[in-house]
Amino acid sequence: MASDTTTGSGAGDLFQRKATGLLRGWSVLDGFIYAAFAINLLTLGLYIFSFAPFIPDGSLIYAIILSGLYLVFQAVTYASLIAVMPRAGGDYVWMSRVLGGGIGFVLAVTGWWFILWHWVPIYANILNIEVLVPLATIAGFGGIADFFGEPGGMFTASTVVAILASILISLGMRTYARIQKFCFYGGVIGLVIMLALLLFNSNADFVGAFNSHAQDLYGAGSNAYQQTLDAGSVKGTNLGALALGPTLLLIPMIVFFNLWSNWGATLYGEVRGASDFRKNIYAMGGALVVTSTVAVIMLLLFAKTFGWDFYYAANNAYWGGNGPISVWPYPGLFAAFLFDSPILQFILVALLALWFFGWVGSVFLSSTRVVFATAFDRVLPEWVAKTSRNGVPYYALALMLLPSIPISYLYAYGENFATYTLDATLVIATTFLGSAIAAAVLPWRKPEIYNASPIARYNVLGIPLITVAATLFSVFLIFCLYEWLTDDTYGINNPQSLVYMLILYAVALALYVGFRVLRRAQGMDLKMVYDEIPED
């Protein structure tokens, strides 16, 4: 057993059992694909880009480049933590061992367990606007498309997301990886076709196609392209201009999409070669760089074929509720309009939908390992750490699935509940900040573990690389948190939501205190658990 104590005998008795029961079913390539799905350009990316007109003077392209380059520090931070402690549970394990069990439990349980219940409707919204509604519209099922724009459709889609994610996870990591690869390679084919259509067609081609299909599918006027420009015109947009101040303010918007290259960090106890620092960089940093590069190429092609003013106007008109078509302006569907055949349009949108289906499992997968790890440490009840023969922590999965259904119902039908969830991203970023602080002080808080790790030889001017990267990443997170809390533009500084999130933190704290008192009554000191690192 890995330990930072001089006497490791009997340490196995501290944990639920000596081995986790999880399987090393993933390669580094699987980790790369998972990270690419986490910072998903075709799902979250396109959705978040649609809010760029709210900061019209900021450069969307430069914001992606700058944030993508800076977030390499995030990849270095997490790659380092994984190399030091490649254990299931990620953020929870690192914070609890470096900063203390209470801090680790409260931040990780709130940020990975409670909050991800509330992300199911977010995934469901993407499923609706980028998959179900476009496909139903192309197929001529307008009633189905309308249904998924209503509360009943939102709840139905949320239920589909929760159940589908649970089924994929229940198949085990090896099968999940195979399905993920199929979706990734199929999605890449769809993306290449989309980019080729944009490359080899002109703006005039798109204007004609858009006007025709907007009229046929949505009943818009004969010149919907110009009507969109008139309805959503945004002053100040300029593709190539760099207004530094507004562009920096656009970055906290962009990180709603690209902050997640570390989403698989909680799974690296099940990745072969996870102690190799460079491989971890390739998986997370590589996904970040590749996704950022493709995003820039895609936006340049939007400017060429859609027209940059039209792209901004379509998004602005949609959010303003005054566009000639009422559905969200999905660029994948716009590209499909360049095909004359509805069958080819359907096939392209279906291929692009694989980006969603390869991503959907991530709503629960990473979180199950955090829940599992807390039970393996004997904080939560021991039954939560039970695994199936193929290494699935099925009780932890149930603790993700079951609460998400009533949460989704409240989100769809509750009068104000969706407002309460606005700060969900803020809570996850706070968890990342806790891990970044743990990483920064790791060489001094746990010198035995750090010095025995492969990253101990990496320094910058005599300062450990992990400390430098984690400090810079922390500064970035603090900047984003400050902007989110103080600027209405980002739409998440809602007082009701903040109170709701504080309640979730309070529940996590109550759980920790309650179980710590219970374990003490049973003769176990959880502090001894946190002085040890569990087996793989």
C-alpha positions in Angstrom: 0.0 0.0 0.0 1.2 3.4 -0.9 1.6 5.5 2.3 3.3 8.6 3.5 3.7 7.1 7.0 6.6 5.1 8.2 4.4 2.4 9.6 2.0 1.0 6.9 1.1 -2.2 8.7 -2.6 -2.7 9.2 -3.4 0.2 6.9 -5.5 -2.1 4.7 -7.9 -2.5 7.7 -8.7 1.2 7.5 -10.4 0.9 4.1 -13.5 -1.0 3.1 -11.2 -3.7 1.6 -7.6 -4.0 0.4 -8.4 -3.8 -3.3 -10.9 -1.4 -4.9 -12.5 -4.0 -7.2 -12.3 -1.5 -10.1 -10.6 -2.7 -13.2 -7.9 -1.0 -15.3 -10.0 -1.2 -18.4 -8.9 2.0 -20.2 -5.8 3.0 -22.2 -4.4 6.5 -22.5 -6.2 6.8 -25.9 -9.5 6.1 -24.1 -8.6 8.9 -21.7 -7.9 11.3 -24.6 -11.3 10.5 -26.2 -13.1 10.9 -22.9 -11.5 14.3 -22.4 -12.4 15.3 -26.0 -16.0 14.4 -25.3 -15.9 16.4 -22.1 -14.8 19.6 -23.8 -17.3 18.7 -26.5 -17.1 21.2 -29.4 -20.3 19.9 -31.1 -22.4 19.9 -28.0 -21.5 22.3 -25.2 -19.1 24.3 -27.5 -21.6 25.3 -30.1 -24.2 26.0 -27.4 -21.9 28.2 -25.4 -20.7 30.1 -28.5 -24.3 31.1 -29.1 -24.0 33.4 -26.0 -21.0 35.3 -27.5 -23.2 38.2 -28.8 -23.8 39.2 -25.2 -20.2 40.5 -25.2 -20.2 41.7 -28.8 -16.9 43.6 -28.7 -15.0 40.4 -27.5 -13.3 38.2 -30.1 -14.8 34.7 -29.8 -11.8 33.2 -31.7 -9.2 34.9 -29.6 -11.1 34.0 -26.4 -10.9 30.3 -27.4 -7.2 30.6 -28.3 -6.2 32.4 -25.1 -8.3 30.3 -22.8 -7.2 27.1 -24.5 -3.5 28.0 -24.1 -3.9 29.1 -20.5 -5.9 26.0 -19.6 -2.8 23.9 -20.4 -1.8 24.8 -16.9 -5.0 22.9 -15.8 -3.9 19.9 -17.7 -0.4 20.0 -16.2 -1.9 20.4 -12.7 -4.2 17.4 -13.0 -1.6 15.3 -15.0 0.7 15.9 -12.1 -1.8 14.9 -9.4 -2.7 11.8 -11.3 1.0 10.8 -11.6 1.4 11.2 -7.9 -1.8 9.5 -6.8 -3.5 7.6 -9.7 -6.5 6.6 -7.7 -10.2 6.4 -8.4 -11.9 9.4 -6.9 -9.5 12.0 -8.2 -10.3 15.4 -6.6 -11.7 13.8 -3.5 -8.6 11.6 -2.9 -6.2 14.5 -3.5 -7.9 17.1 -1.4 -8.7 14.8 1.5 -5.0 13.6 1.7 -3.5 17.0 1.3 -6.0 19.5 2.7 -7.9 17.3 5.1 -10.8 14.9 5.0 -13.5 17.5 5.7 -12.5 19.9 3.0 -12.0 17.1 0.5 -15.4 15.5 1.2 -17.5 18.6 1.2 -15.9 20.1 -2.0 -15.9 16.8 -3.9 -19.2 15.5 -2.8 -21.0 18.8 -3.6 -19.1 19.4 -6.9 -19.2 15.8 -8.2 -22.1 14.1 -6.6 -24.9 16.6 -5.8 -24.3 19.0 -8.7 -24.2 16.4 -11.4 -27.8 15.5 -10.6 -28.6 19.0 -11.8 -26.5 18.6 -15.0 -28.9 15.9 -16.4 -31.4 18.6 -17.6 -28.4 20.5 -19.2 -27.5 17.4 -21.2 -31.2 16.9 -22.0 -31.4 20.4 -23.4 -28.5 19.7 -25.7 -30.2 16.4 -26.7 -33.3 18.3 -27.6 -31.9 21.3 -29.5 -29.1 19.5 -31.4 -30.4 16.0 -31.9 -34.1 15.3 -31.4 -35.6 18.6 -32.7 -33.4 18.8 -35.8 -33.9 15.1 -36.7 -37.7 15.3 -36.2 -37.9 18.5 -38.2 -36.0 17.0 -41.2 -38.1 13.9 -41.0 -41.3 15.9 -41.1 -42.5 15.2 -37.6 -43.2 18.7 -36.5 -45.4 17.6 -33.6 -42.5 15.6 -32.0 -40.2 18.6 -32.5 -42.7 20.9 -30.8 -43.1 18.4 -27.9 -39.4 18.5 -27.0 -39.7 22.2 -26.7 -42.2 21.9 -23.9 -41.7 20.9 -20.2 -42.9 17.4 -20.9 -40.3 17.1 -23.6 -37.6 18.4 -21.3 -38.5 15.8 -18.6 -38.7 13.0 -21.1 -35.3 13.9 -22.5 -33.8 14.2 -19.0 -35.1 10.7 -18.2 -33.6 9.4 -21.4 -30.2 11.0 -20.5 -30.2 9.6 -17.0 -31.2 6.0 -18.0 -28.9 5.9 -21.1 -25.9 7.1 -19.1 -26.6 4.5 -16.4 -26.9 1.7 -19.0 -23.6 2.7 -20.6 -21.8 2.9 -17.3 -23.3 -0.4 -16.1 -21.6 -2.2 -19.1 -18.2 -1.6 -17.5 -15.2 0.4 -18.5 -14.0 -1.8 -21.4 -17.4 -1.9 -23.1 -17.9 1.8 -22.4 -14.5 2.5 -24.1 -15.6 0.6 -27.2 -18.9 2.4 -27.5 -17.1 5.7 -26.9 -14.6 5.0 -29.7 -17.5 4.1 -32.1 -19.2 7.4 -31.3 -15.9 9.4 -31.5 -14.9 8.0 -34.9 -18.4 8.3 -36.3 -18.7 11.8 -34.9 -15.4 12.8 -36.5 -16.7 11.6 -39.9 -19.7 13.8 -39.4 -17.6 16.7 -38.4 -15.3 16.3 -41.4 -18.4 16.2 -43.7 -19.7 19.3 -42.1 -16.5 21.2 -42.4 -16.1 20.1 -46.0 -19.6 21.4 -46.8 -18.7 24.7 -45.3 -15.4 24.8 -47.2 -16.6 24.0 -50.6 -19.8 26.0 -50.6 -20.1 29.8 -50.8 -22.1 32.3 -48.8 -24.4 32.7 -51.7 -25.0 28.9 -51.7 -25.9 29.0 -48.0 -28.2 32.1 -48.3 -30.2 30.3 -51.0 -30.3 27.0 -49.0 -31.2 28.7 -45.7 -34.0 30.8 -47.3 -35.5 27.7 -49.0 -35.4 25.4 -45.9 -36.4 28.0 -43.4 -39.5 28.6 -45.5 -40.3 24.9 -46.1 -39.5 23.6 -42.6 -40.4 26.5 -40.3 -42.8 28.6 -42.4 -40.5 31.6 -42.4 -40.6 34.3 -45.1 -38.9 34.0 -48.4 -35.9 36.0 -47.3 -35.2 34.5 -43.8 -31.5 35.2 -44.1 -32.0 39.0 -44.3 -34.8 38.9 -41.7 -32.4 37.2 -39.3 -29.7 39.9 -39.9 -32.3 42.6 -39.3 -33.8 40.9 -36.2 -30.5 40.0 -34.5 -28.0 42.6 -35.7 -25.1 43.0 -33.2 -23.0 46.1 -33.2 -19.3 45.7 -32.6 -18.8 42.2 -33.9 -15.6 41.9 -35.9 -14.1 38.5 -36.7 -10.4 39.5 -36.7 -10.4 42.4 -34.3 -8.8 42.0 -30.8 -10.3 44.2 -28.2 -8.4 42.8 -25.3 -10.7 43.9 -22.4 -13.9 42.5 -23.8 -12.1 39.4 -25.1 -10.8 38.7 -21.6 -14.4 39.1 -20.3 -15.6 36.6 -22.9 -13.2 34.0 -21.5 -15.4 33.2 -18.4 -18.2 32.5 -20.9 -16.0 30.2 -23.0 -14.8 28.1 -20.0 -18.4 26.8 -19.6 -17.3 24.7 -22.6 -13.5 24.1 -22.3 -12.9 23.9 -18.5 -13.5 20.1 -18.5 -10.4 18.5 -20.0 -9.8 17.0 -16.5 -13.3 15.4 -16.4 -11.8 12.0 -16.5 -9.3 12.6 -13.6 -11.5 10.7 -11.2 -11.2 7.6 -13.4 -7.5 7.4 -13.7 -7.3 4.6 -11.1 -8.7 2.5 -14.0 -6.4 3.8 -16.8 -3.3 1.8 -17.7 -0.1 3.8 -17.4 -1.7 6.6 -15.4 1.4 7.2 -13.4 3.2 8.3 -16.6 3.0 12.1 -16.4 3.6 12.7 -20.1 0.8 10.3 -21.1 -1.6 12.2 -18.9 -0.5 15.4 -20.5 -1.2 13.9 -23.9 -4.6 12.7 -22.9 -5.9 15.9 -21.3 -3.7 18.6 -22.8 -3.9 17.0 -26.2 -7.7 17.0 -26.2 -7.7 20.6 -25.2 -5.3 21.7 -27.9 -7.0 19.7 -30.6 -10.5 20.8 -29.7 -9.4 24.5 -29.5 -7.7 24.2 -32.9 -10.8 22.6 -34.6 -13.0 25.2 -32.9 -11.1 28.0 -34.5 -11.2 26.3 -37.9 -14.9 25.8 -37.6 -15.6 29.4 -36.7 -13.5 30.6 -39.6 -15.6 28.4 -41.9 -18.8 29.8 -40.3 -17.6 33.3 -41.1 -16.8 32.3 -44.7 -20.0 30.4 -45.5 -22.7 31.5 -43.0 -21.3 35.0 -42.7 -20.0 36.2 -39.3 -22.7 38.8 -38.9 -25.4 36.2 -39.7 -23.9 33.7 -37.2 -24.0 36.3 -34.4 -27.4 37.7 -35.5 -29.0 34.2 -35.6 -27.9 33.5 -32.0 -28.8 37.0 -30.8 -32.2 36.9 -32.5 -32.9 33.5 -30.9 -32.1 34.6 -27.4 -34.1 37.8 -28.0 -37.1 35.7 -29.2 -37.5 37.7 -32.3 -36.0 35.7 -35.1 -37.8 34.4 -38.2 -37.4 30.8 -37.0 -38.1 29.9 -33.4 -35.7 27.0 -32.9 -32.1 27.3 -31.6 -29.8 28.0 -34.6 -27.9 24.8 -34.7 -24.9 25.1 -37.1 -24.9 21.4 -37.8 -28.4 21.7 -39.2 -27.4 24.8 -41.1 -24.6 22.9 -42.7 -26.9 20.1 -43.6 -29.1 22.5 -45.4 -26.4 22.6 -48.0 -27.5 19.1 -49.0 -30.6 19.1 -51.3 -31.6 15.6 -50.1 -33.5 15.3 -46.8 -32.0 11.8 -46.4 -28.4 13.2 -46.6 -29.4 16.0 -44.2 -30.7 13.4 -41.7 -27.6 11.3 -42.0 -25.3 14.3 -41.4 -27.2 15.4 -38.3 -27.3 11.8 -37.1 -23.6 11.5 -37.4 -23.1 14.7 -35.6 -25.4 13.4 -32.9 -22.8 10.8 -32.1 -20.9 13.6 -30.3 -23.8 13.7 -27.9 -24.1 9.9 -27.4 -20.4 9.6 -26.8 -20.6 12.3 -24.2 -23.8 11.4 -22.4 -22.3 8.9 -20.0 -20.0 11.5 -18.6 -22.9 13.0 -16.7 -22.5 10.2 -14.2 -19.4 8.2 -14.9 -16.8 10.4 -13.3 -19.0 11.1 -10.3 -19.6 7.5 -9.5 -15.9 7.1 -8.7 -16.0 10.0 -6.3 -19.0 8.5 -4.5 -17.3 5.1 -4.5 -14.0 6.6 -3.1 -15.8 8.2 -0.2 -17.3 4.8 0.7 -14.1 3.0 0.2 -12.6 5.4 2.8 -15.5 4.2 5.1 -17.1 7.7 5.2 -20.3 6.8 3.4 -21.8 3.3 4.2 -19.6 0.4 3.0 -22.3 -1.0 0.7 -21.8 2.1 -1.5 -18.4 0.8 -2.5 -19.6 -2.6 -3.7 -18.7 -3.4 -7.3 -20.0 -5.9 -9.9 -17.8 -8.5 -11.6 -16.9 -6.1 -14.4 -15.9 -3.4 -11.9 -19.0 -1.2 -11.9 -19.8 0.5 -8.5 -23.5 -0.1 -9.0 -24.7 1.4 -5.7 -22.7 4.6 -6.4 -24.3 4.6 -9.9 -27.7 4.3 -8.3 -26.9 7.3 -6.0 -26.4 9.3 -9.2 -29.4 8.0 -11.2 -32.2 8.0 -8.6 -32.0 11.6 -7.3 -31.5 12.9 -10.8 -35.1 12.0 -11.8 -37.0 14.1 -9.3 -34.4 16.9 -9.9 -35.2 16.7 -13.6 -38.9 16.8 -12.9 -38.5 20.0 -10.8 -36.3 21.5 -13.5 -38.9 20.9 -16.2 -42.1 21.7 -14.3 -41.0 23.8 -11.3 -41.8 27.5 -11.5 -38.4 28.6 -10.2 -36.3 25.5 -9.8 -34.2 26.0 -13.0 -33.1 29.3 -11.6 -31.8 27.6 -8.5 -29.4 25.6 -10.7 -27.7 28.5 -12.4 -24.6 28.3 -10.2 -23.9 24.6 -10.9 -20.8 25.4 -13.0 -19.5 27.7 -10.2 -19.6 24.8 -7.7 -17.6 22.5 -10.0 -15.0 25.2 -10.6 -14.8 25.6 -6.8 -14.0 21.9 -6.5 -11.3 22.3 -9.2 -9.9 25.3 -7.2 -9.6 23.1 -4.1 -7.7 20.5 -6.1 -5.4 23.2 -7.5 -4.6 24.5 -4.0 -3.9 20.9 -2.9 -1.6 20.5 -5.9 0.3 23.7 -5.2 1.1 22.7 -1.6 1.5 19.0 -2.2 5.4 19.0 -2.3 5.4 20.5 1.3 2.3 18.8 2.7 3.1 15.3 1.5 6.9 15.4 0.7 7.3 11.6 0.9 4.7 10.9 -1.7 5.8 13.8 -3.9 9.5 12.9 -3.8 8.8 9.3 -4.7 6.7 10.4 -7.7 7.8 10.8 -11.3 7.0 14.5 -11.3 9.5 15.4 -8.6 12.2 16.1 -11.1 10.2 18.8 -12.9 11.0 22.3 -11.7 10.7 25.9 -12.9 13.4 28.1 -11.5 13.7 25.7 -8.5 10.0 25.7 -7.9 8.1 22.4 -8.4 6.3 22.4 -11.8 3.1 21.2 -10.1 3.2 24.3 -7.8 3.7 26.7 -10.7 1.0 25.2 -12.9 -1.5 24.9 -10.0 -0.9 28.4 -8.9 -1.5 29.8 -12.4 -4.6 27.6 -12.8 -5.9 28.9 -9.4 -5.5 32.5 -10.5 -7.5 31.7 -13.6 -10.3 30.0 -11.6 -10.4 32.9 -9.1 -10.8 35.4 -12.0 -13.6 33.4 -13.5 -15.4 32.9 -10.2 -15.1 36.7 -9.5 -16.6 37.5 -12.9 -19.4 35.0 -12.6 -20.4 36.3 -9.2 -20.2 40.0 -10.0 -21.3 40.3 -13.7 -24.9 39.7 -14.7 -23.7 39.0 -18.3 -22.9 35.4 -17.5 -26.3 34.7 -16.1 -25.3 32.8 -13.0 -25.0 35.3 -10.2 -28.5 34.7 -9.0 -29.0 35.1 -5.2 -31.5 32.2 -5.1 -29.1 29.9 -6.8 -26.3 30.9 -4.5 -28.5 30.1 -1.4 -29.4 26.8 -3.0 -25.8 25.9 -3.6 -24.9 26.8 0.0 -27.6 24.5 1.2 -26.0 21.7 -0.8 -22.6 22.4 0.8 -24.3 22.4 4.2 -25.8 19.0 3.4 -22.4 17.6 2.4 -20.9 19.0 5.6 -23.7 17.5 7.7 -23.1 14.1 6.1 -19.3 14.3 6.8 -19.8 15.3 10.4 -22.5 12.7 11.0 -20.5 9.8 9.5 -17.3 10.9 11.2 -19.1 10.9 14.6 -20.6 7.5 13.7 -17.2 6.0 12.8 -15.7 7.4 15.9 -18.4 5.7 17.9 -17.5 2.5 16.1 -13.9 2.9 17.1 -12.5 4.3 13.8 -10.6 7.6 13.4 -11.1 8.8 9.9 -8.0 10.9 10.2 -6.0 7.7 10.1 -7.7 6.8 6.8 -6.7 10.1 5.3 -3.1 9.6 6.3 -3.0 6.6 3.9 -3.5 6.2 0.2 -5.7 3.2 -0.9 -4.5 0.4 -3.1 -5.2 0.6 -6.8 
